[in-house]
């Protein structure tokens, strides 16, 4: 828990929360207890929300029709296979080995499917729980990671609990953890990348401080090149894993690379290095070596099943004009040709879709994705309600958390301009890496649920903003700010409870489902 009291804090009447905080700080055993109890509890809540009746519905919903069957054939064969027509019903009925063995053209790297396939291998390919268990595990683990990121940035247990707790109860995180799509795995590895970057920043800052003390304030012309940065290497590996789930992980790799170069440059300038600009270039080259090769190795390793078998799609297709590439092994030539085909697909994807949502709409929560909708009529085999029962799965975020998070990210940007806090910069970098690139493709068919990768950074921004409110940073009483924050969090929980049935596909009266459609575009 942070003990850094900002000079901006006004002198106000002490509250119960203040006294509780001081008592906790005075008791190291209590602090140690909460340091593990808080993340354990919030992760447990997340797991319960994601695992309750996860096997319902027992049918392939939305794009599970691609990822589940591809994951299973890839697990069995080493590469995704094509399936016969109308295979979804037979697969859901337990006829899971009817794949043809002919390589299937898939447009995402293999790691996400490997993880889905591992869950199916453990719980059975004929089980809807087996299809989705890996997503639930990684979604719950993402909550824990958000806690660790926030704790690393601030050392504050309350802030870390709020940030991770908001993600734990948000519908976007819940829905993407309850169906077998790729985006929750991408989100996990993105957050893991930024946690490693935060750890690297703290470690390098401590090394710069120790170096400054050792030299008694004397500033040399050139600084040391820092090669011993295990957390930066780990960040490269995590970004490589993110890219091995979806190519959008490349933006994260580029973003953390830029962040590392800029923060290293600023650290050298603050240390008084005479040639700090060129010194930063030298360190930047070293950081590139630490980040990028390990990311490439992790990414290439995810293709090992395709490389070491012969049946994958385009497995025997060489590059069109080998030329210089003739010395490259044939499997890698085929992999390059496959990547060219995948790239053409992604940049040319403009197929109309009823739930498509361009990136400019995302901050306004205009068009969430309906993953599943079913209605039972009243009757002997129905649900027994006069208007029938509706089951829905919508990737709608908790509106209060989402809109407040968007506002908080703008606030955090202003705060960064004013105080130049590296922690704010890291959160904003994560948000930019997961959102801004999508603005470059206004015509491409994309969906609102892609924003699950943005959500961790929105809740981190929101947690920072709520902390400032609770401290009364900009006037008003500190007690009043704390009451507001508590009321806000209670309202967030209440809204999540209201929305949970239509995130989890639980049967509800039709009128109750209609109450959730605040905007006509939410249907």
C-alpha positions as CSV (number, residue, x, y, z in Angstrom):
1,X,0.0,0.0,0.0
2,X,1.4,3.4,-1.0
3,X,2.5,5.8,1.7
4,X,3.3,8.6,-0.7
5,X,1.1,11.5,0.4
6,X,1.0,14.2,-2.3
7,X,1.5,17.8,-1.2
8,X,-1.7,18.5,-3.2
9,X,-3.8,16.8,-0.6
10,X,-5.8,19.3,1.5
11,X,-6.0,19.2,5.3
12,X,-9.3,17.5,6.0
13,X,-11.1,15.7,8.7
14,X,-9.8,12.1,9.1
15,X,-12.2,9.4,8.1
16,X,-12.6,5.8,9.0
17,X,-10.8,4.8,5.9
18,X,-7.8,7.0,6.9
19,X,-7.7,5.3,10.3
20,X,-8.0,1.9,8.8
21,X,-5.1,2.7,6.5
22,X,-2.9,3.9,9.3
23,X,-3.7,0.9,11.4
24,X,-2.8,-1.4,8.5
25,X,0.5,0.3,7.9
26,X,1.3,0.1,11.6
27,X,0.7,-3.7,11.5
28,X,3.1,-5.3,9.0
29,X,1.4,-8.7,9.5
30,X,-1.9,-7.2,8.4
31,X,-0.3,-5.7,5.4
32,X,1.2,-9.0,4.4
33,X,-2.1,-10.7,4.9
34,X,-3.9,-8.3,2.6
35,X,-1.1,-8.3,0.0
36,X,-2.1,-11.9,-0.9
37,X,-5.7,-12.0,0.3
38,X,-6.9,-9.2,-1.9
39,X,-5.6,-10.6,-5.2
40,X,-6.8,-14.1,-4.1
41,X,-10.3,-12.9,-3.4
42,X,-10.7,-10.8,-6.6
43,X,-9.4,-13.6,-8.7
44,X,-11.8,-16.0,-7.0
45,X,-14.7,-13.7,-7.8
46,X,-13.6,-13.5,-11.4
47,X,-13.3,-17.3,-11.7
48,X,-16.8,-17.9,-10.2
49,X,-18.4,-15.4,-12.6
50,X,-16.6,-17.1,-15.6
51,X,-17.1,-20.7,-14.6
52,X,-20.8,-20.7,-13.5
53,X,-22.7,-22.9,-16.1
54,X,-19.9,-22.3,-18.6
55,X,-21.1,-25.3,-20.6
56,X,-24.4,-23.6,-21.5
57,X,-25.3,-23.4,-24.3
58,X,-24.1,-26.7,-25.5
59,X,-23.7,-25.6,-29.0
60,X,-21.1,-23.6,-31.0
61,X,-21.9,-19.9,-30.7
62,X,-20.7,-17.1,-33.0
63,X,-17.1,-17.7,-34.2
64,X,-16.7,-20.8,-32.0
65,X,-17.7,-22.6,-35.2
66,X,-14.2,-21.9,-36.4
67,X,-12.0,-21.8,-33.4
68,X,-13.3,-24.9,-31.5
69,X,-13.2,-27.3,-34.5
70,X,-9.9,-25.8,-35.8
71,X,-8.4,-26.1,-32.3
72,X,-9.4,-29.8,-32.0
73,X,-8.2,-30.9,-35.4
74,X,-5.0,-28.9,-34.8
75,X,-4.5,-30.7,-31.4
76,X,-5.0,-34.1,-33.0
77,X,-3.2,-33.6,-36.3
78,X,-0.8,-30.7,-35.6
79,X,-2.6,-28.4,-38.1
80,X,-6.2,-27.3,-38.6
81,X,-8.2,-29.5,-40.8
82,X,-11.3,-28.9,-42.9
83,X,-14.6,-30.3,-41.8
84,X,-17.6,-31.7,-43.7
85,X,-20.7,-29.5,-44.3
86,X,-23.0,-29.0,-41.4
87,X,-20.4,-30.3,-39.0
88,X,-21.4,-28.0,-36.1
89,X,-24.4,-30.1,-35.0
90,X,-22.5,-33.4,-35.3
91,X,-19.6,-32.0,-33.3
92,X,-21.8,-30.7,-30.5
93,X,-23.5,-34.1,-30.4
94,X,-20.1,-35.8,-29.7
95,X,-19.0,-36.8,-33.2
96,X,-15.7,-34.9,-32.8
97,X,-13.4,-36.8,-35.1
98,X,-15.1,-36.2,-38.5
99,X,-12.5,-33.7,-39.8
100,X,-11.2,-34.6,-43.2
101,X,-7.4,-34.4,-42.6
102,X,-7.1,-31.8,-45.4
103,X,-5.4,-28.6,-44.3
104,X,-7.8,-25.8,-43.6
105,X,-7.1,-22.1,-44.4
106,X,-7.1,-20.3,-41.1
107,X,-6.1,-16.6,-40.8
108,X,-4.7,-16.4,-37.2
109,X,-1.6,-17.9,-35.8
110,X,-1.8,-21.1,-33.8
111,X,-1.2,-20.3,-30.1
112,X,-4.8,-19.4,-29.2
113,X,-6.1,-22.6,-30.8
114,X,-3.4,-24.6,-29.0
115,X,-4.7,-23.3,-25.7
116,X,-8.3,-24.0,-26.6
117,X,-7.3,-27.5,-27.7
118,X,-5.5,-28.2,-24.4
119,X,-8.7,-27.5,-22.6
120,X,-10.6,-29.9,-24.9
121,X,-7.9,-32.6,-24.3
122,X,-8.4,-32.3,-20.6
123,X,-12.2,-32.1,-20.4
124,X,-13.2,-33.8,-23.6
125,X,-13.9,-32.5,-27.1
126,X,-17.5,-33.4,-26.8
127,X,-17.9,-31.1,-23.7
128,X,-18.9,-27.4,-24.1
129,X,-17.0,-26.9,-20.8
130,X,-13.9,-28.4,-22.5
131,X,-14.3,-25.9,-25.4
132,X,-14.4,-22.9,-23.1
133,X,-12.4,-23.8,-20.0
134,X,-9.1,-22.4,-21.3
135,X,-10.7,-19.1,-22.0
136,X,-12.1,-19.0,-18.5
137,X,-8.8,-19.8,-16.9
138,X,-6.9,-17.2,-18.9
139,X,-9.7,-14.7,-18.3
140,X,-9.4,-15.2,-14.6
141,X,-5.6,-15.1,-14.7
142,X,-5.9,-11.7,-16.6
143,X,-7.7,-10.3,-13.5
144,X,-4.8,-11.3,-11.3
145,X,-2.3,-9.8,-13.8
146,X,-4.1,-6.5,-13.8
147,X,-3.8,-6.6,-10.0
148,X,0.0,-7.2,-10.3
149,X,0.4,-4.5,-12.9
150,X,-1.4,-1.9,-10.7
151,X,0.5,-3.1,-7.6
152,X,3.8,-2.8,-9.4
153,X,2.9,0.7,-10.6
154,X,1.6,2.1,-7.3
155,X,2.4,-0.4,-4.5
156,X,-1.2,0.3,-3.5
157,X,-3.4,-2.6,-2.5
158,X,-6.7,-0.7,-2.7
159,X,-5.9,0.7,-6.2
160,X,-4.8,-2.7,-7.5
161,X,-8.0,-4.3,-6.0
162,X,-10.3,-1.7,-7.6
163,X,-8.6,-2.0,-11.0
164,X,-8.7,-5.8,-11.1
165,X,-12.1,-5.9,-9.5
166,X,-13.6,-3.7,-12.2
167,X,-12.3,-6.0,-14.9
168,X,-13.5,-9.0,-12.9
169,X,-17.1,-7.9,-12.9
170,X,-17.2,-6.3,-16.4
171,X,-19.3,-8.0,-19.0
172,X,-16.8,-7.7,-21.8
173,X,-14.2,-9.6,-19.8
174,X,-16.8,-12.1,-18.6
175,X,-18.3,-12.9,-22.0
176,X,-14.9,-13.3,-23.8
177,X,-13.9,-15.6,-20.9
178,X,-17.0,-17.8,-21.4
179,X,-16.8,-18.5,-25.1
180,X,-13.9,-20.0,-27.1
181,X,-12.6,-17.1,-29.1
182,X,-9.0,-15.8,-29.3
183,X,-9.3,-12.4,-27.8
184,X,-9.1,-13.2,-24.1
185,X,-5.8,-15.0,-24.7
186,X,-4.5,-12.0,-26.6
187,X,-5.5,-9.8,-23.7
188,X,-3.7,-12.0,-21.2
189,X,-0.4,-11.9,-23.0
190,X,-0.8,-8.1,-23.6
191,X,-1.2,-7.4,-19.9
192,X,1.6,-9.8,-19.1
193,X,3.8,-7.9,-21.5
194,X,3.1,-4.6,-19.7
195,X,3.6,-6.1,-16.3
196,X,7.1,-7.2,-17.4
197,X,7.7,-3.7,-18.8
198,X,6.7,-2.1,-15.5
199,X,9.0,-4.5,-13.6
200,X,11.9,-3.6,-16.0
201,X,11.2,0.1,-15.5
202,X,11.4,-0.1,-11.7
203,X,14.6,-2.3,-11.9
204,X,16.4,0.0,-14.3
205,X,15.4,3.1,-12.3
206,X,16.9,1.5,-9.2
207,X,20.1,0.8,-11.1
208,X,20.3,4.4,-12.3
209,X,19.8,5.6,-8.8
210,X,22.6,3.3,-7.5
211,X,24.9,4.4,-10.2
212,X,24.3,8.1,-9.5
213,X,25.1,7.6,-5.8
214,X,28.2,5.6,-6.6
215,X,29.5,8.4,-8.8
216,X,28.6,11.0,-6.2
217,X,26.6,13.1,-8.6
218,X,29.3,13.2,-11.3
219,X,27.7,13.1,-14.8
220,X,29.8,11.3,-17.4
221,X,29.6,11.9,-21.2
222,X,28.4,8.4,-21.8
223,X,26.3,6.1,-19.8
224,X,26.4,2.3,-19.5
225,X,24.6,0.0,-21.9
226,X,22.2,-2.1,-19.8
227,X,22.2,-5.6,-21.1
228,X,21.2,-7.3,-17.9
229,X,17.4,-6.7,-18.3
230,X,15.6,-10.0,-17.8
231,X,12.2,-8.4,-17.5
232,X,12.6,-6.7,-20.9
233,X,13.5,-10.1,-22.4
234,X,10.4,-11.5,-20.7
235,X,8.3,-8.7,-22.2
236,X,9.6,-9.6,-25.6
237,X,8.6,-13.2,-25.1
238,X,5.1,-12.2,-23.8
239,X,4.6,-9.9,-26.8
240,X,5.7,-12.7,-29.1
241,X,3.0,-14.9,-27.5
242,X,0.4,-12.2,-28.0
243,X,1.4,-12.0,-31.7
244,X,1.2,-15.8,-31.9
245,X,-2.5,-15.5,-30.9
246,X,-3.4,-12.6,-33.1
247,X,-1.2,-10.4,-35.3
248,X,-2.4,-7.3,-33.4
249,X,0.2,-8.3,-30.8
250,X,2.8,-6.8,-33.1
251,X,1.5,-3.4,-32.3
252,X,2.1,-4.1,-28.6
253,X,5.6,-5.2,-29.3
254,X,6.3,-2.0,-31.2
255,X,4.7,0.1,-28.5
256,X,6.7,-1.3,-25.7
257,X,9.8,-1.0,-27.8
258,X,9.2,2.7,-28.3
259,X,8.3,3.1,-24.6
260,X,11.6,1.4,-23.6
261,X,13.6,3.7,-25.9
262,X,11.9,6.9,-24.8
263,X,12.1,6.1,-21.1
264,X,15.7,5.1,-21.4
265,X,16.5,8.4,-23.1
266,X,14.8,10.4,-20.4
267,X,16.5,8.5,-17.7
268,X,19.9,9.3,-19.2
269,X,19.0,13.0,-19.6
270,X,17.9,13.1,-15.9
271,X,21.2,11.5,-14.9
272,X,23.0,14.3,-16.7
273,X,24.7,12.1,-19.4
274,X,26.5,14.6,-21.6
275,X,25.7,12.8,-24.9
276,X,22.3,11.4,-23.8
277,X,20.6,11.5,-27.2
278,X,23.3,9.3,-28.9
279,X,23.6,7.3,-25.7
280,X,19.9,6.6,-25.9
281,X,20.4,5.3,-29.5
282,X,23.0,2.9,-28.3
283,X,20.7,1.6,-25.6
284,X,17.9,1.5,-28.0
285,X,19.8,-0.9,-30.2
286,X,20.5,-3.1,-27.2
287,X,16.9,-3.0,-26.2
288,X,15.9,-4.1,-29.7
289,X,18.2,-7.1,-29.4
290,X,16.7,-8.0,-26.0
291,X,13.1,-7.6,-27.2
292,X,12.6,-8.6,-30.8
293,X,14.6,-11.9,-31.3
294,X,12.9,-13.6,-28.4
295,X,9.5,-12.5,-29.6
296,X,10.3,-13.9,-33.0
297,X,11.4,-17.2,-31.5
298,X,8.2,-17.5,-29.4
299,X,6.1,-16.7,-32.5
300,X,7.8,-19.2,-34.7
301,X,7.6,-21.8,-32.1
302,X,3.9,-21.6,-32.1
303,X,3.9,-22.8,-35.7
304,X,5.9,-26.0,-34.8
305,X,2.9,-28.3,-35.3
306,X,2.4,-26.9,-38.8
307,X,6.1,-27.0,-39.6
308,X,6.8,-30.6,-38.4
309,X,3.8,-32.1,-40.2
310,X,3.0,-32.3,-43.9
311,X,-0.7,-31.8,-44.1
312,X,-1.2,-28.1,-43.2
313,X,-2.7,-25.6,-45.6
314,X,0.0,-24.4,-48.0
315,X,2.5,-26.6,-46.3
316,X,4.3,-27.4,-49.6
317,X,3.9,-24.0,-51.3
318,X,7.2,-22.2,-51.9
319,X,7.4,-18.5,-52.2
320,X,6.5,-17.3,-55.7
321,X,9.9,-16.0,-56.6
322,X,12.5,-17.6,-54.4
323,X,15.5,-15.7,-55.6
324,X,17.4,-14.6,-52.5
325,X,15.2,-16.9,-50.4
326,X,16.4,-20.1,-52.1
327,X,18.7,-20.8,-49.2
328,X,15.8,-20.8,-46.7
329,X,14.5,-24.3,-45.8
330,X,11.4,-25.3,-47.8
331,X,9.0,-25.4,-44.8
332,X,9.9,-21.8,-43.9
333,X,9.4,-20.7,-47.5
334,X,6.0,-22.2,-47.3
335,X,5.3,-20.5,-44.0
336,X,6.3,-17.2,-45.6
337,X,3.9,-17.8,-48.5
338,X,1.1,-18.7,-46.0
339,X,1.7,-15.4,-44.2
340,X,1.5,-13.5,-47.4
341,X,-2.0,-15.1,-48.0
342,X,-3.0,-14.3,-44.4
343,X,-2.0,-10.7,-44.8
344,X,-4.0,-10.2,-48.0
345,X,-7.0,-11.6,-46.2
346,X,-6.7,-9.3,-43.2
347,X,-6.2,-6.1,-45.2
348,X,-9.0,-7.0,-47.6
349,X,-11.6,-8.1,-45.2
350,X,-14.6,-5.9,-45.9
351,X,-17.4,-8.4,-45.8
352,X,-20.6,-6.8,-44.4
353,X,-21.8,-8.0,-41.0
354,X,-24.8,-7.0,-39.0
355,X,-22.7,-6.5,-35.8
356,X,-19.6,-4.9,-37.4
357,X,-18.4,-1.8,-35.5
358,X,-15.6,0.5,-36.8
359,X,-13.1,1.6,-34.2
360,X,-14.4,5.2,-34.0
361,X,-17.6,3.8,-32.5
362,X,-15.9,1.8,-29.7
363,X,-15.5,4.6,-27.1
364,X,-19.3,5.3,-27.4
365,X,-20.3,1.6,-27.0
366,X,-22.5,1.9,-30.0
367,X,-22.7,-1.7,-31.4
368,X,-21.8,-4.6,-29.1
369,X,-21.8,-8.1,-30.6
370,X,-24.6,-10.5,-30.1
371,X,-22.9,-13.8,-29.6
372,X,-26.0,-15.9,-29.0
373,X,-29.8,-15.4,-28.7
374,X,-32.5,-18.0,-28.2
375,X,-36.1,-17.8,-27.1
376,X,-38.3,-20.6,-25.6
377,X,-42.0,-20.2,-25.9
378,X,-44.5,-20.9,-23.1
379,X,-45.7,-24.5,-23.1
380,X,-44.9,-28.0,-22.0
381,X,-41.4,-27.9,-23.4
382,X,-40.9,-24.2,-22.8
383,X,-39.8,-22.3,-19.8
384,X,-43.2,-21.8,-18.3
385,X,-43.4,-18.0,-18.5
386,X,-46.3,-16.4,-20.5
387,X,-43.9,-14.4,-22.6
388,X,-41.3,-17.1,-22.9
389,X,-37.7,-17.1,-21.8
390,X,-34.8,-15.5,-23.6
391,X,-31.2,-16.6,-23.5
392,X,-28.7,-14.1,-24.7
393,X,-24.9,-13.6,-24.7
394,X,-23.9,-10.0,-25.6
395,X,-20.4,-8.6,-25.5
396,X,-21.7,-5.5,-23.9
397,X,-19.3,-4.0,-21.3
398,X,-20.7,-2.6,-18.1
399,X,-21.8,0.8,-19.4
400,X,-20.7,2.7,-16.3
401,X,-17.3,1.1,-16.1
402,X,-16.8,1.5,-19.9
403,X,-17.8,5.1,-20.2
404,X,-16.1,6.1,-17.0
405,X,-13.0,4.3,-18.1
406,X,-13.0,6.3,-21.4
407,X,-13.4,9.5,-19.5
408,X,-10.7,8.5,-17.1
409,X,-8.2,7.8,-19.9
410,X,-8.7,11.4,-21.2
411,X,-8.2,12.6,-17.6
412,X,-5.0,10.5,-17.3
413,X,-3.7,12.0,-20.6
414,X,-4.2,15.5,-19.2
415,X,-2.5,14.5,-15.9
416,X,0.4,13.0,-17.8
417,X,0.9,16.3,-19.7
418,X,0.9,18.1,-16.4
419,X,3.1,15.9,-14.2
420,X,4.9,13.5,-16.7
421,X,4.4,10.5,-14.5
422,X,5.9,7.3,-16.1
423,X,3.1,5.2,-14.7
424,X,0.5,7.2,-16.6
425,X,2.6,6.9,-19.7
426,X,2.7,3.2,-19.5
427,X,-1.1,2.9,-19.1
428,X,-1.7,5.3,-22.0
429,X,0.9,3.4,-24.1
430,X,-1.1,0.2,-23.5
431,X,-4.3,1.9,-24.5
432,X,-2.9,3.4,-27.6
433,X,-1.3,0.1,-28.7
434,X,-4.6,-1.8,-28.4
435,X,-6.9,0.9,-29.9
436,X,-5.2,3.4,-32.2
437,X,-4.1,0.9,-34.9
438,X,-7.7,-0.1,-35.5
439,X,-8.5,3.5,-36.5
440,X,-6.3,2.9,-39.6
441,X,-8.7,0.4,-41.0
442,X,-12.1,2.2,-41.2
443,X,-13.4,0.0,-44.0
444,X,-12.3,-3.3,-42.5
445,X,-14.9,-5.6,-40.9
446,X,-14.1,-5.4,-37.1
447,X,-16.1,-5.8,-34.0
448,X,-16.7,-4.1,-30.6
449,X,-15.5,-7.2,-28.7
450,X,-11.9,-6.6,-29.9
451,X,-11.9,-3.9,-27.1
452,X,-11.4,-6.5,-24.5
453,X,-7.7,-5.9,-25.0
454,X,-8.2,-2.2,-24.3
455,X,-10.3,-2.9,-21.1
456,X,-7.4,-3.6,-18.7
457,X,-5.9,-0.1,-19.5
458,X,-9.3,1.6,-19.2
459,X,-9.8,0.1,-15.7
460,X,-6.2,1.1,-14.7
461,X,-6.9,4.6,-15.8
462,X,-10.2,4.6,-13.9
463,X,-8.5,3.3,-10.8
464,X,-6.0,6.2,-10.9
465,X,-8.8,8.7,-11.4
466,X,-10.8,7.3,-8.5
467,X,-7.8,7.5,-6.3
468,X,-7.4,11.2,-7.0
469,X,-11.1,11.7,-6.3
470,X,-10.8,9.8,-3.0
471,X,-7.9,12.1,-2.0
472,X,-9.7,15.3,-2.8
473,X,-6.9,16.3,-5.1
474,X,-8.9,19.0,-6.8
475,X,-10.8,20.5,-3.9
476,X,-13.7,19.3,-1.9
477,X,-13.4,17.2,1.2
478,X,-11.5,14.0,1.2
479,X,-14.3,12.3,3.1
480,X,-16.8,13.3,0.4
481,X,-14.5,12.0,-2.3
482,X,-14.2,8.6,-0.6
483,X,-18.0,8.4,-0.2
484,X,-18.4,9.2,-3.9
485,X,-15.9,6.5,-4.9
486,X,-17.6,3.9,-2.7
487,X,-21.0,4.8,-4.1
488,X,-19.6,4.6,-7.7
489,X,-18.1,1.1,-7.0
490,X,-21.4,-0.1,-5.5
491,X,-23.3,1.1,-8.5
492,X,-20.8,-0.7,-10.8
493,X,-21.4,-3.9,-8.9
494,X,-25.2,-3.4,-9.1
495,X,-25.2,-2.9,-12.8
496,X,-23.0,-6.0,-13.3
497,X,-25.5,-8.0,-11.3
498,X,-28.3,-6.6,-13.5
499,X,-26.5,-7.5,-16.7
500,X,-24.9,-10.8,-15.7
501,X,-27.8,-13.0,-17.0
502,X,-27.4,-11.6,-20.5
503,X,-23.7,-12.0,-20.4
504,X,-23.9,-15.6,-19.2
505,X,-26.8,-16.8,-21.4
506,X,-29.1,-17.5,-18.4
507,X,-32.8,-17.9,-19.2
508,X,-34.7,-14.7,-18.3
509,X,-38.1,-13.3,-19.2
510,X,-38.3,-11.5,-22.5
511,X,-39.2,-8.3,-20.9
512,X,-36.2,-8.5,-18.6
513,X,-33.9,-8.9,-21.6
514,X,-35.6,-5.9,-23.3
515,X,-34.7,-3.7,-20.2
516,X,-31.0,-4.1,-21.1
517,X,-31.3,-2.5,-24.6
518,X,-30.7,1.1,-23.6
519,X,-29.8,2.0,-27.1
520,X,-31.5,0.7,-30.2
521,X,-28.1,-0.4,-31.6
522,X,-27.6,-2.8,-28.6
523,X,-30.2,-5.2,-29.9
